[in-house]
Amino acid sequence: MVTEAASRLVTADELLTLSKEEFHGELIRGELSEEPLSGVRHGEIVARLMMFLWDFVQPRSIGTVLGNAGVWLERDPDTVRAQDLAFFSVDQIPLDADIPGYAEVVPDLVVEVRSWNESRSHFHDKALMWRSYGARLVWAVLPETRTIEVYRPNQGVVTLCAKDSLDGADVLPGFQCALIDIFGSPTEQE
């Protein structure tokens, strides 16, 4: 199906039916965009952030935390993008929602972790893309510099470094996490 799809625009419904053996990636204005697999460091950081977000969100019943789930952003032609992590407030996705396909609302919080094989400009463009679609908060995590760039609507980018803590702003009020807890100690990376 992937070779057939290359000659015509693909819909979000068709993307959902492609198996992982056929294709792994996103759909951008009807065009398949293959995403290579990420590395171990990327996976560790995503897992840590997922744990911290889940531990904050779940007991408060304030929303849903998802990893690498598709979000349907545009139609005709369709665009389906996937983030490393997302938080959807209960206003966006009710706790009892049963959605077998893609989310059709933009996450309140999007987390992107830069992969070892991803260009800096492509990574920056992804963060800006999520903000332009209406994400209220984007955390762009840069493992190689152990920094996190925070994107908010109508604000400049704020870069956090090792001594800083990440906070949930008005999206997740009260959420705090030290960057050392996200990246691990420098000796863990050696």
Contact map, one row per residue, 1 for C-alpha under 8 A:
1111100000000000010001000000000000000000000000000000000000000000000000000000000000000000000000000000000000000000000000000000000000000000000000000000000000000000000000000000000000000000000000
1111110000000000000001100000000000000000000000000000000000000000000000000000000000000000000000000000000000000000000000000000000000000000000000000000000000000000000000000000000000000000000000
1111111000000000000000000000000000000000000000000000000000000000000000000000000000000000000000000000000000000000000000000000000000000000000000000000000000000000000000000000000000000000000000
1111111100000000000000000000000000000000000000000000000000000000000000000000000000000000000000000000000000000000000000000000000000000000000000000000000000000000000000000000000000000000000000
1111111111000000000000000000000100000000000000000000000000000000000000000000000000000000000000000000000000000000000000000000000000000000000000000000000000000000000000000000000000000000000000
0111111110000000000000000000001100000000000000000000000000000000000000000000000000000000000000000000000000000000000000000000000000000000000000000000000000000000000000000000000000000000000000
0011111110000000000000000000000000000000000000000000000000000000000000000000000000000000000000000000000000000000000000000000000000000000000000000000000000000000000000000000000000000000000000
0001111111000000000000000000000000000000000000000000000000000000000000000000000000000000000000000000000000000000000000000000000000000000000000000000000000000000000000000000000000000000000000
0000111111100000000000000000111000000000000000000000000000000000000000000000100000000000000000000000000000000000000000000000000000000000000000000000000000000000000000000000000000000000000000
0000100111110110000000000010011100000000000000000000000000000000000000000000110000000000000000000000000000000000000000000000000000000000000000000000000000000000000000000000000000000000000000
0000000011111110000000000000010000000000000000000000000000000000000000000001110000000000000000000000000000000000000000000000000000000000000000000000000000000000000000000000000000000000000000
0000000001111111000000000010010000000000000000000000000000000000000000010000011100000000000000000000000000000000000000000000000000000000000000000000000000000000000000000000000000000000000000
0000000000111111100000000000000000000000000000000000000000000000000000000000000000000000000000000000000000000000000000000000000000000000000000000000000000000000000000000000000000000000000000
0000000001111111110000000000000000000000000000000000000000000000000000000000000000000000000000000000000000000000000000000000000000000000000000000000000000000000000000000000000000000000000000
0000000001111111110000000010000000000000000000000000000000000000000000000000000000000000000000000000000000000000000000000000000000000000000000000000000000000000000000000000000000000000000000
0000000000011111110000000000000000000000000000000000000000000000000000000000000000000000000000000000100000000000000000000000000000000000000000000000000000000000000000000000000000000000000000
0000000000001111111000000000000000000000000000000000000000000000000000000000000000000000000000000000000000000000000000000000000000000000000000000000000000000000000000000000000000000000000000
1000000000000111111101100000000000000000000000000000000000000000000000000000000000000000000000000000000000000000000000000000000000000000000000000000000000000000000000000000000000000000000000
0000000000000000111111110000000000000000000000000000000000000000000000000000000000000000000000000000000000000000000000000000000000000000000000000000000000000000000000000000000000000000000000
0000000000000000011111110000000000000000000000000000000000000000000000000000000000000000000000000000000000000000000000000000000000000000000000000000000000000000000000000000000000000000000000
0000000000000000001111110000000000000000000000000000000000000000000000000000000000000000000000000000000000000000000000000000000000000000000000000000000000000000000000000000000000000000000000
1100000000000000011111110000000000000000000000000000000000000000000000000000000000000000000000000000000000000000000000000000000000000000000000000000000000000000000000000000000000000000000000
0100000000000000011111111000000001000000000000000000000000000000000000000000000000000000000000000000000000000000000000000000000000000000000000000000000000000000000000000000000000000000000000
0000000000000000001111111100000001110000000000000000000000000000000000000000000000000000000000000000000000000000000000000000000000000000000000000000000000000000000000000000000000000000000000
0000000000000000000000111110000111110000000000000000000000000000000000000000000000000000000000000000000000000000000000000000000000000000000000000000000000000000000000000000000000000000000000
0000000000000000000000011111000111100000000000000000000000000000000001000000001111000000000000000000000000000000000000000000000000000000000000000000000000000000000000000000000000000000000000
0000000001010010000000001111111110000000000000000000000000000000000000000000011110000000000000000000000000000000000000000000000000000000000000000000000000000000000000000000000000000000000000
0000000000000000000000000111111110000000000000000000000000000000000000000000011110000000000000000000000000000000000000000000000000000000000000000000000000000000000000000000000000000000000000
0000000010000000000000000011111000000000000000000000000000000000000000000111111000000000000000000000000000000000000000000000000000000000000000000000000000000000000000000000000000000000000000
0000000011110000000000000011111100000000000000000000000000000000000000000001111000000000000000000000000000000000000000000000000000000000000000000000000000000000000000000000000000000000000000
0000010011000000000000000011111110000000000000000000000000000000000000000000000000000000000000000000000000000000000000000000000000000000000000000000000000000000000000000000000000000000000000
0000110001000000000000001111011111000000000000000000000000000000000000000000000000000000000000000000000000000000000000000000000000000000000000000000000000000000000000000000000000000000000000
0000000000000000000000001111001111100000000000000000000000000000000000000000000000000000000000000000000000000000000000000000000000000000000000000000000000000000000000000000000000000000000000
0000000000000000000000111100000111110000000000000000000000000000000000000000000000000000000000000000000000000000000000000000000000000000000000000000000000000000000000000000000000000000000000
0000000000000000000000011100000011111000000000000000000000000000000000000000000000000000000000000000000000000000000000000000000000000000000000000000000000000000000000000000000000000000000000
0000000000000000000000011000000001111100000000000000000000000000000000000000000000000000000000000000000000000000000000000000000000000000000000000000000000000000000000000000000000000000000000
0000000000000000000000000000000000111110000000000000000000000000000000000000000000000000000000000000000000000000000000000000000000000000000000000000000000000000000000000000000000000000000000
0000000000000000000000000000000000011111011000000000000000000000000000000000000000000000000000000000000000000000001110000000000000000000000000000000000000000000000000000000000000000000000000
0000000000000000000000000000000000001111111000000000000000000000000000000000000000000000000000000000000000000000001100000000000000000000000000000000000000000000000000000000000000000000000000
0000000000000000000000000000000000000111111100000000000000000000000000000000000000000000000000000000000000000000000000000000000000000000000000000000000000000000000000000000000000000000000000
0000000000000000000000000000000000000011111110000000000000000000000000000000000000000000000000000000000000000000000000000000000000000000000000100000000000000000000000000000000000000000000000
0000000000000000000000000000000000000111111111000000000000000000000000000000000000000000000000000000000000000000111100000000000000000000000000100000000000000000000000000000000000000000000000
0000000000000000000000000000000000000111111111100000000000000000000000000000000000000000000000000000000000000000000000000000000000000000000000000000000000000000000000000000000000000000000000
0000000000000000000000000000000000000001111111110000000000000000000000000000000000000000000000000000000000000000000000000000000000000000000000000000000000000000000000000000000000000000000000
0000000000000000000000000000000000000000111111111000000000000000000000000000000000000000000000000000000000000000100000000000000000000000000000000000000000000000000000000000000000000110000000
0000000000000000000000000000000000000000011111111100000000000000000000000000000000011000000000000000000000000000100000000000000000000000000000000000000000000000000000000000000000000000000000
0000000000000000000000000000000000000000001111111110000000000000000000000000000000000000000000000000000000000000000000000000000000000000000000000000000000000000000000000000000000000000000000
0000000000000000000000000000000000000000000111111111000000000000000000000000000000000000000000000000000000000000000000000000000000000000000000000000000000000000000000000000000000001100000000
0000000000000000000000000000000000000000000011111111100000000000000000000000000000000000000000000000000000000000000000000000000000000000000000000000000000000000000000000000000000000100000000
0000000000000000000000000000000000000000000001111111110000000000101000000000000000001000000000000000000000000000000000000000000000000000000000000000000000000000000000000000000000000000000000
0000000000000000000000000000000000000000000000111111111000000000000000000000000000000000000000000000000000000000000000000000000000000000000000000000000000000000000000000000000000000000000000
0000000000000000000000000000000000000000000000011111111100000000000000000000000000000000000000000000000000000000000000000000000000000000000000000000000000000000000000000000000010000000000000
0000000000000000000000000000000000000000000000001111111110000000100000000000000000000000000000000000000000000000000000000000000000000000000000000000000000000000000000000000000000000000000000
0000000000000000000000000000000000000000000000000111111111000000100000000000000000000000000000000000000000000000000000000000000000000000000000000000000000000000000000000000000000000000000000
0000000000000000000000000000000000000000000000000011111111100000000000000000000000000000000000000000000000000000000000000000000000000000000000000000000000000000000000000000000000000000000000
0000000000000000000000000000000000000000000000000001111111110000000000000000000000000000000000000000000000000000000000000000000000000000000000000000000000000000000000000000001000000000000000
0000000000000000000000000000000000000000000000000000111111111111100000000000000000000000000000000000000000000000000000000000000000000000000000000000000000000000000000000000000000000000000000
0000000000000000000000000000000000000000000000000000011111111111000000000000000000000000000000000000000000000000000000000000000000000000000000000000000000000000000000000000000000000000000000
0000000000000000000000000000000000000000000000000000001111111000000000000000000000000000000000000000000000000000000000000000000000000000000000000000000000000000000000000000000000000000000000
0000000000000000000000000000000000000000000000000000000111111100000000000000000000000000000000000000000000000000000000000000000000000000000000000000000000000000000000000000000000000000000000
0000000000000000000000000000000000000000000000000000000011111110000000000000000000000000000000100000000000000000000000000000000000000000000000000000000000000000000000000000000000000000000000
0000000000000000000000000000000000000000000000000000000011011111000000000000000000000000110000000000000000000000000000000000000000000000000000000000000000000000000000000000000000000000000000
0000000000000000000000000000000000000000000000000000000011001111100000000000000000000011111011100000000000000000000000000000000000000000000000000000000000000000000000000000000000000000000000
0000000000000000000000000000000000000000000000000000000011000111110000000000000000000011110010100000000000000000000000000000000000000000000000000000000000000000000000000000000000000000000000
0000000000000000000000000000000000000000000000000100110010000011111000000000000000001111000000000000000000000000000000000000000000000000000000000000000000000000000000000000000000000000000000
0000000000000000000000000000000000000000000000000000000000000001111110000000000000001110000000000000000000000000000000000000000000000000000000000000000000000000000000000000000000000000000000
0000000000000000000000000000000000000000000000000100000000000000111110000000000000111100000000000000000000000000000000000000000000000000000000000000000000000000000000000000000000000000000000
0000000000000000000000000000000000000000000000000000000000000000011111000000000001111100000000000000000000000000000000000000000000000000000000000000000000000000000000000000000000000000000000
0000000000000000000000000000000000000000000000000000000000000000011111100000000001111000000000000000011000000000000000000000000000000000000000000000000000000000000000000000000000000000000000
0000000000000000000000000100000000000000000000000000000000000000000111110000000111100000000000000000111000000000000000000000000000000000000000000000000000000000000000000000000000000000000000
0000000000000000000000000000000000000000000000000000000000000000000011111000000111000000000000000000011111000000000000000000000000000000000000000000000000000000000000000000000000000000000000
0000000000010000000000000000000000000000000000000000000000000000000001111110011110000000000000000000011110000000000000000000000000000000000000000000000000000000000000000000000000000000000000
0000000000000000000000000000000000000000000000000000000000000000000000111110011110000000000000000000000111000000000000000000000000001000000000000000000000000000000000000000000000000000000000
0000000000000000000000000000100000000000000000000000000000000000000000011111111100000000000000000000000000000000000000000000000000000000000000000000000000000000000000000000000000000000000000
0000000000000000000000000000100000000000000000000000000000000000000000011111111000000000000000000000000000000000000000000000000000000000000000000000000000000000000000000000000000000000000000
0000000000100000000000000000110000000000000000000000000000000000000000000111110000000000000000000000000000000000000000000000000000000000000000000000000000000000000000000000000000000000000000
0000000011100000000000000000110000000000000000000000000000000000000000000111111000000000000000000000000000000000000000000000000000000000000000000000000000000000000000000000000000000000000000
0000000001110000000000000011110000000000000000000000000000000000000000011111111100000000000000000000000000000000000000000000000000000000000000000000000000000000000000000000000000000000000000
0000000000010000000000000111110000000000000000000000000000000000000000011110111110000000000000000000000000000000000000000000000000000000000000000000000000000000000000000000000000000000000000
0000000000010000000000000111000000000000000000000000000000000000000001111100011111000000000000000000010000000000000000000000000000000000000000000000000000000000000000000000000000000000000000
0000000000000000000000000111000000000000000000000000000000000000000001111000001111100000000000000000000000000000000000000000000000000000000000000000000000000000000000000000000000000000000000
0000000000000000000000000100000000000000000000000000000000000000000111100000000111110000000000000000000000000000000000000000000000000000000000000000000000000000000000000000000000000000000000
0000000000000000000000000000000000000000000000000000000000000000001111000000000011111100000000000000000000000111000000000000000000000000000000000000000000000000000000000000000000000000000000
0000000000000000000000000000000000000000000001000000000000000000001110000000000001111100000000000000000000000111100000000000000000000000000000000000000000000000000000000000000000000000000000
0000000000000000000000000000000000000000000001000100000000000000111110000000000000111110000000000000000000000111000000000000000000000000000000000000000000000000000000000000000000000000000000
0000000000000000000000000000000000000000000000000000000000000000111100000000000000111111000000000000000000111110000000000000000000000000000000000000000000000000000000000000000000000000000000
0000000000000000000000000000000000000000000000000000000000000011110000000000000000001111100000000000000000111100000000000000000000000000000000000000000000000000000000000000000000000000000000
0000000000000000000000000000000000000000000000000000000000000011100000000000000000000111111110000000000001111000000000000000000000000000000000000000000000000000000000000000000000000000000000
0000000000000000000000000000000000000000000000000000000000000111000000000000000000000011111111000000000000110000000000000000000000000000000000000000000000000000000000000000000000000000000000
0000000000000000000000000000000000000000000000000000000000000111000000000000000000000001111111100000000000000000000000000000000000000000000000000000000000000000000000000000000000000000000000
0000000000000000000000000000000000000000000000000000000000000010000000000000000000000001111111000000000000000000000000000000000000000000000000000000000000000000000000000000000000000000000000
0000000000000000000000000000000000000000000000000000000000000000000000000000000000000001111111000000000011110000000000000000000000000000000000000000000000000000000000000000000000000000000000
0000000000000000000000000000000000000000000000000000000000000011000000000000000000000001111111101000000000000000000000000000000000000000000000000000000000000000000000000000000000000000000000
0000000000000000000000000000000000000000000000000000000000000010000000000000000000000000111111111000000000000000000000000000000000000000000000000000000000000000000000000000000000000000000000
0000000000000000000000000000000000000000000000000000000000001011000000000000000000000000010011111000000000000000000000000000000000000000000000000000000000000000000000000000000000000000000000
0000000000000000000000000000000000000000000000000000000000000000000000000000000000000000000001111100000000000000000000000000000000000000000000000000000000000000000000000000000000000000000000
0000000000000000000000000000000000000000000000000000000000000000000000000000000000000000000011111110000000000000000000000000000000000000000000000000000000000000000000000000000000000000000000
0000000000000000000000000000000000000000000000000000000000000000000000000000000000000000000000011111000000000000000000000000000000000000000000000000000000000000000000000000000000000000000000
0000000000000000000000000000000000000000000000000000000000000000000000000000000000000000000000001111111000000000000000000000000000000000000000000000000000000000000000000000000000000000000000
0000000000000000000000000000000000000000000000000000000000000000000000000000000000000000000000000111110000000000000000000000000000000000000000000000000000000000000000000000000000000000000000
0000000000000001000000000000000000000000000000000000000000000000000001000000000000000000000000000011111000000000000000000000000000000000000000000000000000000000000000000000000000000000000000
0000000000000000000000000000000000000000000000000000000000000000000011110000000100000000000000000011111100000000000000000000000000000000000000000000000000000000000000000000000000000000000000
0000000000000000000000000000000000000000000000000000000000000000000011110000000000000000000000000010111111000000000000000000000000000000000000000000000000000000000000000000000000000000000000
0000000000000000000000000000000000000000000000000000000000000000000000111000000000000000000000000000011111000000000000000000000000000000000000000000000000000000000000000000000000000000000000
0000000000000000000000000000000000000000000000000000000000000000000000111000000000000000000100000000001111100000000000000000000000000000000000000000000000000000000000000000000000000000000000
0000000000000000000000000000000000000000000000000000000000000000000000101000000000000001000100000000001111110000000000000000000000001110000000000000000000000000000000000000000000000000000000
0000000000000000000000000000000000000000000000000000000000000000000000000000000000000111100100000000000011111100000000000000000000000011000000000000000000000000000000000000000000000000000000
0000000000000000000000000000000000000000000000000000000000000000000000000000000000000111100100000000000001111100000000000000000000000111100000000000000000000000000000000010000000000000000000
0000000000000000000000000000000000000000000000000000000000000000000000000000000000000111000000000000000000111110000000000000000000000011111000000000000000000000000000000010000000000000000000
0000000000000000000000000000000000000000000000000000000000000000000000000000000000111110000000000000000000111111000000000000000001000010111000000000000000000000000000000000000000000000000000
0000000000000000000000000000000000000000000000000000000000000000000000000000000000111100000000000000000000001111100000000000000000000000011110000000000000000000000000000000000000000000000000
0000000000000000000000000000000000000000000000000000000000000000000000000000000000111000000000000000000000000111110000000000001000000000011110000000000000000000000000000000000000000000000000
0000000000000000000000000000000000000000010011000000000000000000000000000000000000010000000000000000000000000011111000000000000000000000000111100000000000000000000000000000000000000000000000
0000000000000000000000000000000000000000010000000000000000000000000000000000000000000000000000000000000000000001111101000010000000000000000111100000000000000000000000000000000000000000000000
0000000000000000000000000000000000000110010000000000000000000000000000000000000000000000000000000000000000000000111111000000000000000000000000000000000000000000000000000000000000000000000000
0000000000000000000000000000000000000110010000000000000000000000000000000000000000000000000000000000000000000000011111000000000000000000000000000000000000000000000000000000000000000000000000
0000000000000000000000000000000000000100000000000000000000000000000000000000000000000000000000000000000000000000001111100000000000000000000000000000000000000000000000000000000000000000000000
0000000000000000000000000000000000000000000000000000000000000000000000000000000000000000000000000000000000000000011111110110000000000000000000000000000000000000000000000000000000000000000000
0000000000000000000000000000000000000000000000000000000000000000000000000000000000000000000000000000000000000000000011111110000000000000000000000000000000000000000000000000000000000000000000
0000000000000000000000000000000000000000000000000000000000000000000000000000000000000000000000000000000000000000000001111111000000000000000000000000000000000000000000000000000000000000000000
0000000000000000000000000000000000000000000000000000000000000000000000000000000000000000000000000000000000000000000000111111100000000000000000000000000000000000000000000000000000000000000000
0000000000000000000000000000000000000000000000000000000000000000000000000000000000000000000000000000000000000000000001111111110000000000000000000000000000000000000000000000000000000000000000
0000000000000000000000000000000000000000000000000000000000000000000000000000000000000000000000000000000000000000010001111111111000000000000000000000000000000000000000000000000000000000000000
0000000000000000000000000000000000000000000000000000000000000000000000000000000000000000000000000000000000000000000000011111111100000000000100000000000000000000000000000000000000000000000000
0000000000000000000000000000000000000000000000000000000000000000000000000000000000000000000000000000000000000000000000001111111110000000000000000000000000000000000000000000000000000000000000
0000000000000000000000000000000000000000000000000000000000000000000000000000000000000000000000000000000000000000000000000111111111000000000000000000000000000000000000000000000000000000000000
0000000000000000000000000000000000000000000000000000000000000000000000000000000000000000000000000000000000000001000000000011111111100000011100000000001000000000000000000000000000000000000000
0000000000000000000000000000000000000000000000000000000000000000000000000000000000000000000000000000000000000000000000000001111111110000000000000000001000000000000000000000000000000000000000
0000000000000000000000000000000000000000000000000000000000000000000000000000000000000000000000000000000000000000000000000000111111111000000000000000000000000000000000000000000000000000000000
0000000000000000000000000000000000000000000000000000000000000000000000000000000000000000000000000000000000000100000000000000011111111110010000000000000000000000000000000000000000000000000000
0000000000000000000000000000000000000000000000000000000000000000000000000000000000000000000000000000000000000000000000000000001111111111110000000000001110000000000000000000000000000000000000
0000000000000000000000000000000000000000000000000000000000000000000000000000000000000000000000000000000000000000000000000000000111111110000000000000000010000000000000000000000000000000000000
0000000000000000000000000000000000000000000000000000000000000000000000001000000000000000000000000000000001000000000000000000000011111110000000000000000000000000000000000000000000000000000000
0000000000000000000000000000000000000000000000000000000000000000000000000000000000000000000000000000000001010000000000000000000001111111000000000000000010000000000000000000000000000000000000
0000000000000000000000000000000000000000000000000000000000000000000000000000000000000000000000000000000001111100000000000000000001111111110000000000000110000000000000000000000000000000000000
0000000000000000000000000000000000000000000000000000000000000000000000000000000000000000000000000000000000111000000000000000000000100111110000000000000110000000000000000010000000000000000000
0000000000000000000000000000000000000000000000000000000000000000000000000000000000000000000000000000000000011100000000000000000000100011111000000000011110000000000000000010000000000000000000
0000000000000000000000000000000000000000000000000000000000000000000000000000000000000000000000000000000000001111000000000000001001100011111100000000011100000000000000000000000000000000000000
0000000000000000000000000000000000000000000000000000000000000000000000000000000000000000000000000000000000001111000000000000001000000000111110000001111000000000000000000000000000000000000000
0000000000000000000000000000000000000000000000000000000000000000000000000000000000000000000000000000000000000011110000000001001000000000011111000001111000000000000000000000000000000000000000
0000000000000000000000000000000000000000000000000000000000000000000000000000000000000000000000000000000000000011110000000000000000000000001111100111100000000000000000000000000000000000000000
0000000000000000000000000000000000000000000000000000000000000000000000000000000000000000000000000000000000000000110000000000000000000000000111111111100000000000000000000000000000000000000000
0000000000000000000000000000000000000000110000000000000000000000000000000000000000000000000000000000000000000000110000000000000000000000000011111110000000000000000000000000000000000010000000
0000000000000000000000000000000000000000000000000000000000000000000000000000000000000000000000000000000000000000000000000000000000000000000001111110000000000000000000000000000000000000000000
0000000000000000000000000000000000000000000000000000000000000000000000000000000000000000000000000000000000000000000000000000000000000000000001111110000000000000000000000000000000000000000000
0000000000000000000000000000000000000000000000000000000000000000000000000000000000000000000000000000000000000000000000000000000000000000000011111111000000000000110000000000000000100010000000
0000000000000000000000000000000000000000000000000000000000000000000000000000000000000000000000000000000000000000000000000000000000000000000011111111100000000011110000000000000000100000000000
0000000000000000000000000000000000000000000000000000000000000000000000000000000000000000000000000000000000000000000000000000000000000000001111000111110000000011100000000000000000000000000000
0000000000000000000000000000000000000000000000000000000000000000000000000000000000000000000000000000000000000000000000000000000000000000001111000011111000001111000000000000000000000000000000
0000000000000000000000000000000000000000000000000000000000000000000000000000000000000000000000000000000000000000000000000000000000000000111100000001111100001111000000000000000000000000000000
0000000000000000000000000000000000000000000000000000000000000000000000000000000000000000000000000000000000000000000000000000001100100000111100000000111110111100000000000000000000000000000000
0000000000000000000000000000000000000000000000000000000000000000000000000000000000000000000000000000000000000000000000000000000000100011110000000000011111111000000000000000000000000000000000
0000000000000000000000000000000000000000000000000000000000000000000000000000000000000000000000000000000000000000000000000000000000110111100000000000001111100000000000000000000000000000000000
0000000000000000000000000000000000000000000000000000000000000000000000000000000000000000000000000000000000000000000000000000000000000000000000000000000111110000000000000000000000000000000000
0000000000000000000000000000000000000000000000000000000000000000000000000000000000000000000000000000000000000000000000000000000000000000000000000000001111111000000000000000000000000000000000
0000000000000000000000000000000000000000000000000000000000000000000000000000000000000000000000000000000000000000000000000000000000000000000000000000001101111100000000000000000000000000000000
0000000000000000000000000000000000000000000000000000000000000000000000000000000000000000000000000000000000000000000000000000000000000000000000000000111100111110000000000000000000000000000000
0000000000000000000000000000000000000000000000000000000000000000000000000000000000000000000000000000000000000000000000000000000000000000000000000000111000011111000000000000000000000000000000
0000000000000000000000000000000000000000000000000000000000000000000000000000000000000000000000000000000000000000000000000000000000000000000000000011110000001111100000000000000000000000000000
0000000000000000000000000000000000000000000000000000000000000000000000000000000000000000000000000000000000000000000000000000000000000000000000000011110000000111110111000000000000000000000000
0000000000000000000000000000000000000000000000000000000000000000000000000000000000000000000000000000000000000000000000000000000000000000000000000111000000000011111100000000000000100000000000
0000000000000000000000000000000000000000000000000000000000000000000000000000000000000000000000000000000000000000000000000000000000000000000000000110000000000001111100000000000000110000000000
0000000000000000000000000000000000000000000000000000000000000000000000000000000000000000000000000000000000000000000000000000000000000000000000000000000000000000111110000000000001110000000000
0000000000000000000000000000000000000000000000000000000000000000000000000000000000000000000000000000000000000000000000000000000000000000000000000000000000000001111111000000000001100000000000
0000000000000000000000000000000000000000000000000000000000000000000000000000000000000000000000000000000000000000000000000000000000000000000000000000000000000001001111100000000111100000000000
0000000000000000000000000000000000000000000000000000000000000000000000000000000000000000000000000000000000000000000000000000000000000000000000000000000000000001000111110000001111100000000000
0000000000000000000000000000000000000000000000000000000000000000000000000000000000000000000000000000000000000000000000000000000000000000000000000000000000000000000011111001111110000000000000
0000000000000000000000000000000000000000000000000000000000000000000000000000000000000000000000000000000000000000000000000000000000000000000000000000000000000000000001111111111100000000000000
0000000000000000000000000000000000000000000000000000000000000000000000000000000000000000000000000000000000000000000000000000000000000000000000000000000000000000000000111111111000000000000000
0000000000000000000000000000000000000000000000000000000000000000000000000000000000000000000000000000000000000000000000000000000000000000000000000000000000000000000000011111100000000000000000
0000000000000000000000000000000000000000000000000000000000000000000000000000000000000000000000000000000000011000000000000000000000000001100000000000000000000000000000011111100000000000000000
0000000000000000000000000000000000000000000000000000000000000000000000000000000000000000000000000000000000000000000000000000000000000000000000000000000000000000000000111111111000000000000000
0000000000000000000000000000000000000000000000000000000000000000000000000000000000000000000000000000000000000000000000000000000000000000000000000000000000000000000000111111111000000000000000
0000000000000000000000000000000000000000000000000000000000000000000000000000000000000000000000000000000000000000000000000000000000000000000000000000000000000000000000111001111100000000000000
0000000000000000000000000000000000000000000000000000000100000000000000000000000000000000000000000000000000000000000000000000000000000000000000000000000000000000000001111001111110000000000000
0000000000000000000000000000000000000000000000000000000000000000000000000000000000000000000000000000000000000000000000000000000000000000000000000000000000000000000011110000011111000000000000
0000000000000000000000000000000000000000000000000001000000000000000000000000000000000000000000000000000000000000000000000000000000000000000000000000000000000000000011100000001111101100000000
0000000000000000000000000000000000000000000000000000000000000000000000000000000000000000000000000000000000000000000000000000000000000000000000000000000000000000001111000000000111111100000000
0000000000000000000000000000000000000000000000000000000000000000000000000000000000000000000000000000000000000000000000000000000000000000000000000110000000000000111111000000000011111111000000
0000000000000000000000000000000000000000000000000000000000000000000000000000000000000000000000000000000000000000000000000000000000000000000000000000000000000000011000000000000001111111100000
0000000000000000000000000000000000000000000000010000000000000000000000000000000000000000000000000000000000000000000000000000000000000000000000000000000000000000000000000000000011111111100000
0000000000000000000000000000000000000000000010011000000000000000000000000000000000000000000000000000000000000000000000000000000000000000000000000000000000000000000000000000000011111111000000
0000000000000000000000000000000000000000000010000000000000000000000000000000000000000000000000000000000000000000000000000000000000000000000000100100000000000000000000000000000000111111110000
0000000000000000000000000000000000000000000000000000000000000000000000000000000000000000000000000000000000000000000000000000000000000000000000000000000000000000000000000000000000111111110110
0000000000000000000000000000000000000000000000000000000000000000000000000000000000000000000000000000000000000000000000000000000000000000000000000000000000000000000000000000000000011011111110
0000000000000000000000000000000000000000000000000000000000000000000000000000000000000000000000000000000000000000000000000000000000000000000000000000000000000000000000000000000000000011111111
0000000000000000000000000000000000000000000000000000000000000000000000000000000000000000000000000000000000000000000000000000000000000000000000000000000000000000000000000000000000000000111111
0000000000000000000000000000000000000000000000000000000000000000000000000000000000000000000000000000000000000000000000000000000000000000000000000000000000000000000000000000000000000001111111
0000000000000000000000000000000000000000000000000000000000000000000000000000000000000000000000000000000000000000000000000000000000000000000000000000000000000000000000000000000000000001111111
0000000000000000000000000000000000000000000000000000000000000000000000000000000000000000000000000000000000000000000000000000000000000000000000000000000000000000000000000000000000000000011111
